Amino acid sequence: VIYLDQAASSFPKPEPVVRAVTDCLSQVAANPGRSAHRLSLQAARLIFEARESLARLFGVSESRRIVFASGATEALNLALLGLLRPGNHVVVSSMEHNAVMRPLRYLQESRQVQVTEVQADLSGNIDPSTIRAALRKSTKLVVVQQASNVVGALRPLAAIKEAIGEVWLLVDAAQSAGAVPIQFDQDGIDLLAFCGHKAMLGPQGTGGLILRDGIAPDPLVRGGTGSRSESDEQPDFWPDRYESGTPNTPGIAGLGAAAEFILEQSIETIAQKLKGHARQISEGLRTIPRVRVVGLSLSDLALPTVSFVVEGMAPSEVGRLLDQRHQVLVRAGLHCAPAAHRTLGTFPQGTVRFSAGFFNSSSEIEEALAALRDVITRPS
Ligand SMILES: Cc1ncc(COP(=O)(O)O)c(C=O)c1O
C-alpha cells in the first residue's frame, strides 16, 4: 500500500521503536516505581529515560514537567478541565480539533466557562493581533494548534505569546511534534499537548502534556503512584501528581526510542524533508483537472498535510476508489475538525486529505498523484 494517512497515525514506525516496545514486553514488563526489585527498577528507568529524551527534543529544562498521557486528547482534557473555573474566559482559533472544542463545549455548559472563537483566514492562518483583541480581564487561556490536521500551515507561537502577554498559551502540538522544531522554554509556551503516534513516530496510546513551572491544573485522575503510599492524598509533586495507575510502559519505551530516533536524524532535517513532500503534493495536485486545493498558498506550506476537493465527486468516493483500485490510503471527510472545515468553507462534506510522513518517498507521492488522476478521469 501507499500510506498517505500519516496525520491520523504514522506508519510504519522506525525499527528502534518496534524493538523498544517488544524488548519492554519480553524482557522488562514489571510495574515501574512500585516494587524495589530489579525489573521494576528497570521499567522505571525506561520511563525516566523516555522523559529525558522528550525534554531534549522539546527544549524543556526539567523533564519532570512532561506528564505522560494516552495522547494529545487526554493531555488537552487535563489542561482544560484542570485549569478552567466558572467565569474564566478562553480564546480559541476557528481551526481547532474536537479534542479542544468538545471539552470546551462541556465546560461552557457545566462550568459557565466563556469561549471566544477567533476567525482564521481562508488559509487557516490567524493574526496574533486578532487574538490579542479578543482578550478580556477574565481570559485565562489562549488555545491554538501549532499545525492544523486539515491544512499544513504553522502558527507563529512566539508571536502569539508575545501578543497575549501574561495570559497562558496552551498549544495543541498533536500534528507538529516530531515534524518541526519546538523549543518550549525558549518560545515562552505555557502548556503544550503532544501526541506520540503521529509525526513523533511512536506507538498509539502515547503522548503528554508539558507544563511551565508554576502552572498546576487539577489532576484528571487520582490514585496509586508508588510514591507517598502512606497518604490518601494525591502527591503534589510532578510528574506523580498527574500520573496515577500503572502507566503504558511499553508505549512510553517506544515513545522514548522515537524521540531518540528524531534527535538522531535531527528535527531540522526531518522538517526539510516534510516540507519537500508538502510542496510536491501541493504542486502535483494543482496540475490535476477538477482538483481544488483548500487553503494554503504554497509559501505557507510547512507540513505535508494537504486537503482538496474534486469537482463533481464526494470526498468519500475519491478515498474509496484510491484504496480499492490503487491501494493508496488517505482520509476523507471532516478529520474530527468541523470548525476548521467551517473556516475553510468545506463543511459539511469535508475534503480528501493526503498526509505524508518521514517514511514516504517522493516516488510514492508521484504514484498517489497518478492514481488520483486515474480515479478522477475514470470514476467508475
Ligand atoms: C490537531 C489535533 N489535535 C488533537 C488530536 C488528538 O490526538 P490523539 O490521537 O493523540 O489523542 C489530533 C489527532 O487527530 C489532532 O490532529
The ligand as an SDF file (V2000), in Angstrom:
LIG
                    3D

 16 16  0  0  0  0  0  0  0  0999 V2000
   -4.8900   18.8450   15.8050 C   0  0  0  0  0  0  0  0  0  0  0  0
   -5.1370   17.6150   16.6210 C   0  0  0  0  0  0  0  0  0  0  0  0
   -5.3520   17.7160   17.9540 N   0  0  0  0  0  0  0  0  0  0  0  0
   -5.5580   16.6390   18.7260 C   0  0  0  0  0  0  0  0  0  0  0  0
   -5.5850   15.3630   18.2030 C   0  0  0  0  0  0  0  0  0  0  0  0
   -5.7860   14.1750   19.1020 C   0  0  0  0  0  0  0  0  0  0  0  0
   -4.5920   13.4250   19.2020 O   0  0  0  0  0  0  0  0  0  0  0  0
   -4.5160   11.9820   19.9040 P   0  0  0  0  0  0  0  0  0  0  0  0
   -4.8220   10.9910   18.8410 O   0  0  0  0  0  0  0  0  0  0  0  0
   -3.0780   11.8730   20.3390 O   0  0  0  0  0  0  0  0  0  0  0  0
   -5.4320   11.9690   21.0400 O   0  0  0  0  0  0  0  0  0  0  0  0
   -5.4040   15.2040   16.8300 C   0  0  0  0  0  0  0  0  0  0  0  0
   -5.4850   13.8500   16.2200 C   0  0  0  0  0  0  0  0  0  0  0  0
   -6.0160   13.6560   15.1610 O   0  0  0  0  0  0  0  0  0  0  0  0
   -5.1580   16.3510   16.0170 C   0  0  0  0  0  0  0  0  0  0  0  0
   -4.9550   16.2470   14.7000 O   0  0  0  0  0  0  0  0  0  0  0  0
  1  2  1  0
  2  3  1  0
  2 15  2  0
  3  4  2  0
  4  5  1  0
  5  6  1  0
  5 12  2  0
  6  7  1  0
  7  8  1  0
  8  9  2  0
  8 10  1  0
  8 11  1  0
 12 13  1  0
 12 15  1  0
 13 14  2  0
 15 16  1  0
M  END
$$$$
